[in-house]
């Protein structure tokens, strides 16, 4: 399964265009623009599994900096600031990783 089985390629491209410049990534806007906010919980879990590069069940900070590249290999890496802010917002139990259920 690929991301374009769940999200439209044009929506992904639009979301990536919105955050081309360093330090312009806003995960809420990105999720909305790529269409993820309109998907079912099961579909969101499928996307999470695709984004979980090492298939550990968690996305760690090292994986998170390559978040945009999981949508398109030519996309940029997240900056250190963007990565930290994204992790802080999504790591609800403060264990340094994001779980599929928001843990």
GIQUI-V532108 format. One record per residue. N is the residue number from 0. PHI is phi in whole degrees, -180 to 180 (NA if undefined). BURIAL is # if it has 16 or more other ideal C-beta (glycine too) atoms within 10 Angstrom, else .. D_LAST is the distance of its C-alpha to the last C-alpha in whole Angstrom. Layout:
n=N phi=PHI burial=BURIAL d_last=D_LAST
n=N phi=PHI burial=BURIAL d_last=D_LAST
This chain:
n=0 phi=NA burial=. d_last=24
n=1 phi=-120 burial=. d_last=24
n=2 phi=-61 burial=# d_last=22
n=3 phi=-76 burial=. d_last=25
n=4 phi=-77 burial=. d_last=25
n=5 phi=-113 burial=# d_last=23
n=6 phi=-115 burial=# d_last=23
n=7 phi=-77 burial=. d_last=27
n=8 phi=-61 burial=. d_last=28
n=9 phi=-69 burial=. d_last=30
n=10 phi=-68 burial=# d_last=27
n=11 phi=-62 burial=# d_last=25
n=12 phi=-61 burial=. d_last=28
n=13 phi=-65 burial=. d_last=28
n=14 phi=-64 burial=# d_last=25
n=15 phi=-69 burial=# d_last=26
n=16 phi=-62 burial=. d_last=29
n=17 phi=-67 burial=# d_last=27
n=18 phi=-130 burial=# d_last=26
n=19 phi=-67 burial=. d_last=28
n=20 phi=-77 burial=. d_last=29
n=21 phi=-54 burial=. d_last=27
n=22 phi=64 burial=. d_last=25
n=23 phi=-107 burial=. d_last=25
n=24 phi=-74 burial=# d_last=22
n=25 phi=-127 burial=. d_last=20
n=26 phi=-61 burial=# d_last=17
n=27 phi=-64 burial=. d_last=18
n=28 phi=-66 burial=. d_last=21
n=29 phi=-61 burial=# d_last=20
n=30 phi=-62 burial=# d_last=18
n=31 phi=-69 burial=. d_last=21
n=32 phi=-66 burial=# d_last=24
n=33 phi=-79 burial=# d_last=23
n=34 phi=94 burial=# d_last=22
n=35 phi=-65 burial=# d_last=18
n=36 phi=-68 burial=. d_last=18
n=37 phi=-98 burial=. d_last=21
n=38 phi=-93 burial=# d_last=19
n=39 phi=-71 burial=. d_last=18
n=40 phi=-59 burial=. d_last=15
n=41 phi=-65 burial=. d_last=16
n=42 phi=-67 burial=. d_last=17
n=43 phi=-63 burial=# d_last=14
n=44 phi=-64 burial=. d_last=13
n=45 phi=-63 burial=# d_last=16
n=46 phi=-63 burial=# d_last=16
n=47 phi=-57 burial=# d_last=12
n=48 phi=-62 burial=. d_last=14
n=49 phi=-68 burial=# d_last=17
n=50 phi=-74 burial=# d_last=15
n=51 phi=-76 burial=# d_last=14
n=52 phi=-55 burial=. d_last=17
n=53 phi=-95 burial=. d_last=17
n=54 phi=56 burial=. d_last=16
n=55 phi=-84 burial=. d_last=13
n=56 phi=91 burial=. d_last=10
n=57 phi=-140 burial=# d_last=9
n=58 phi=-111 burial=# d_last=10
n=59 phi=-92 burial=# d_last=12
n=60 phi=-56 burial=# d_last=14
n=61 phi=-62 burial=. d_last=17
n=62 phi=-72 burial=# d_last=16
n=63 phi=-63 burial=# d_last=15
n=64 phi=-66 burial=# d_last=18
n=65 phi=-98 burial=# d_last=20
n=66 phi=-50 burial=# d_last=18
n=67 phi=-64 burial=# d_last=21
n=68 phi=-69 burial=. d_last=23
n=69 phi=-72 burial=# d_last=21
n=70 phi=-86 burial=# d_last=22
n=71 phi=-158 burial=. d_last=26
n=72 phi=-59 burial=. d_last=27
n=73 phi=-86 burial=. d_last=29
n=74 phi=-69 burial=# d_last=27
n=75 phi=-79 burial=# d_last=26
n=76 phi=-80 burial=. d_last=23
n=77 phi=-70 burial=# d_last=21
n=78 phi=-71 burial=. d_last=23
n=79 phi=-58 burial=. d_last=21
n=80 phi=-64 burial=. d_last=21
n=81 phi=-62 burial=# d_last=19
n=82 phi=-63 burial=# d_last=17
n=83 phi=-61 burial=. d_last=16
n=84 phi=-64 burial=# d_last=16
n=85 phi=-64 burial=# d_last=14
n=86 phi=-63 burial=# d_last=11
n=87 phi=-60 burial=. d_last=12
n=88 phi=-74 burial=. d_last=11
n=89 phi=-101 burial=. d_last=8
n=90 phi=-88 burial=# d_last=6
n=91 phi=-71 burial=. d_last=6
n=92 phi=-105 burial=. d_last=6
n=93 phi=56 burial=. d_last=8
n=94 phi=-99 burial=. d_last=8
n=95 phi=83 burial=. d_last=10
n=96 phi=-156 burial=# d_last=8
n=97 phi=-108 burial=# d_last=6
n=98 phi=-94 burial=# d_last=5
n=99 phi=-59 burial=# d_last=7
n=100 phi=-99 burial=. d_last=6
n=101 phi=80 burial=. d_last=4
n=102 phi=-86 burial=. d_last=0
